[in-house]
Amino acid sequence: PEKKPYSSRPERAQGWRSSHVHTSRMSALSNHTRVTRLYRHSLKTMLSWAVQRDIFYTERDRIRAQFEANAGLNQPGQIAKAIAAGEAKLAEYSHPDPYTVPTAYGGSKYARNPPVPGEMEVVNDFGRESYVVPGKY
């Protein structure tokens, strides 16, 4: 008897149907994740352009209004177009020198206090050396 490929088994076909439903749920989750990341990256990019908080807050409200305007989209094609347009706009507005938190990697205070070199000796019990006579200065 000749062995049939794994995909021709009937239980594999039923598994495809159940995974198809799961895939449609994952695509909705994927859009949600993409929109959430797009919003966060938009705010971080805007923080690179507008460091002053009062300007940043007005721009944040403008960005939020743009996202709220597209919150009612139901058609998958419209949602995909809106996400793609937002990602393109984010790429267009990317800052050439983005703001980095000073203590983060690449920041101005990162590794400001490097470790002590090995050739230096650190004395933890300063003043208690064996040659110091107590009471005499």
Stockholm file with secondary structure:
# STOCKHOLM 1.0

chainA/1-137         PEKKPYSSRPERAQGWRSSHVHTSRMSALSNHTRVTRLYRHSLKTMLSWAVQRDIFYTERDRIRAQFEANAGLNQPGQIAKAIAAGEAKLAEYSHPDPYTVPTAYGGSKYARNPPVPGEMEVVNDFGRESYVVPGKY
#=GR chainA/1-137 SS CCCCCGGGSHHHHHHHHHHHHHHHHHHHHHHHHHHHHHHHHHHHHHHHHCCSHHHHHHHHHHHHHHHHHTTTCCSHHHHHHHHHHHHHHHHHTCCSSCCCCTTSTTSTTTTCSCCCCTTSCCCSSTTCCTTCCTTCC
#=GC SS_cons         CCCCCGGGSHHHHHHHHHHHHHHHHHHHHHHHHHHHHHHHHHHHHHHHHCCSHHHHHHHHHHHHHHHHHTTTCCSHHHHHHHHHHHHHHHHHTCCSSCCCCTTSTTSTTTTCSCCCCTTSCCCSSTTCCTTCCTTCC
//
